[in-house]
Amino acid sequence: MSTTLGSLERVDPRMAWPKEAENFTPWLASPEGLKLLGDTLGIGLELEAEEHAIGPFKADILARRTDTPDEQWVVIENQLEKTDHAHLGQMLTYAAGVKAATVIWVATQFVDQHRAAIDWLNTMTGEGLQFFGMEIELWRIGPSPLAPKLNVVARPNDWSRAVNEAKKTEGALTPQDTQRVRFWEGLRQLLVERKSPVKSQKPSHRRWAVFAIGIQRAWLQATMGTNTKALTAECQMRRSLAKGLFDFLYNQKTEIELEVGPGLIWEDLSDRDLQRIYWRREGTDPAIEAQWGEQHLWISTRLEALHKALAPRVKAFAPAADDPPV
C-alpha cells in the first residue's frame, strides 16, 4: 500500500506576521516563540520586557537566561526583512545599555557582511558575551497550519572560545584540559539533541560543569574524574546561602527518590559549607573517549531526573527564602 506524501512549501513570513512591531515581535516574545528560540540555541529564555526602554531607544525584546546559575540578560533584535546596518547598530547599543551577556539577531535573511560581523564579534569578545544570528522561515504542507523554523547562521564557537580563554587566564592547556573541553562539548551536544530541560553552558576545561535549576543559590553539577575513575550527577547548594533548602528537600526524600529512582546520596558537609544530593558512578574512566557516548547518556539522564524532581521544589522554596529566580 502506497502512502500519500505532501510537499513542503515555504511561505512568506508576512503571511503570519504582517507587521514586525505589531505581530512578529509579540509572537517572538511569547512563550511559544521564546521556546522555539531557546530550543534552537540550546538555552533557556524567560521574557523580561517587550520594547524595553534604553535611554531614548527601545530594545525589541529583553529576556533573561534560565539555564545559567547567575543572572544573565538577553537582548533580542528582530526584523522581517534582510539584515541592515541600522539594526546592527541598534543591537549593539541595546546590548551595551543593559550589559547583556547574550545577543540574538533574528531576520528573514542574513547578508554575508552581517554574518561576518557576528562571527567577528564572537572572535573579539570574551567568554562573557555571545552573539547569535538567526534566520526565520515559515513552512506548511498543503492546507496545514503554518510552521515557523529558525536556523542558526552565526554563533560562538564554544569549544574554541573555551580553549582560548583558558589559555589567556592559565597559560597553555594540557592534553587533559583539552580532553575535558571535548568531553563537556559532547555532553552539551547530547543535551541539545535530547531537547533537554537541562541547559548546558559553554564547555569548560575543568573537571566539572554547572547547570541552572531555577534559583541562584542552588545548581546542578556534573563531574568527571579521570584519576578517581568516577562520574557524578548532583544538585549542590551552599548552606550559608540557601538556608533551609536542603532540609526542605530532605523532608521530601521518600517522594523524591520514588520519582528519580534508587541510589541517591544525601550529604551535608557543614565543614565545607556545602550540601549535596547526588549519584556517583564508580569504575568508569572519562579518559577513555570510546566510552563517552555511554557516559554522557548516564550523566544527562540523571541530571534530567534531578531537574524534573527538584526544580519545581526549589522554585517553591525560593519565595520563602527571598531568593530571586533565575
Helices and strands as residue ranges (DSSP letters): E 8-11, G 13-15, I 20-24, H 25-29, H 31-41, E 45-54, E 57-65, E 73-78, H 85-98, E 102-107, H 112-124, E 130-141, E 147-154, H 158-170, H 175-193, E 208-212, E 218-225, E 230-238, H 245-250, H 253-260, E 265-269, G 270-272, E 274-282, G 289-291, H 292-321
